[in-house]
Amino acid sequence: MIFITAKFRVKPEHAEDWPSITADFTAATRAEPGCLWFDWSRSLDDADEYVLVEAFADDEAATRHVTSDHFKAAQQHLPPYLVETPRIVNFKVPQDDWSELGELAV
């Protein structure tokens, strides 16, 4: 799978509204074939920072995502709400779902 984590520093005046600002983009991405997950979290240390954890089944699904109409729309819609260009980690992982954290087995 293609596993991506990105950090978005949102302008303080828009931080509370970020989930609604990204709602259409999030819903459209989650509906894509090959999208395994697309989940936002808010930083505990910086209320203006959101972390996106996303995964796609393969290169084809990831390419379909970045060439989609909703991705192109997000490229225009989201930057005005941001303090800086999002930071990203993107890599291939030889699995197709989350593994268990055995050290904290329940």
HELIX and SHEET records of a PDB file:
HELIX    1   1 PRO A   12  ASP A   17  5                                   6    
HELIX    2   2 TRP A   18  ILE A   21  1                                   4    
HELIX    3   3 ALA A   23  ARG A   30  1                                   8    
HELIX    4   4 ASP A   59  VAL A   66  1                                   8    
HELIX    5   5 ASP A   69  HIS A   77  1                                   9    
HELIX    6   6 PRO A   79  TYR A   81  5                                   3    
HELIX    7   7 GLY A  102  LEU A  104  5                                   3    
SHEET    1   A 4 CYS A  35  ARG A  42  0                                        
SHEET    2   A 4 GLU A  49  PHE A  56 -1                                        
SHEET    3   A 4 ILE A   2  ARG A   9 -1                                        
SHEET    4   A 4 ARG A  87  LYS A  92 -1                                        
END                                                                             
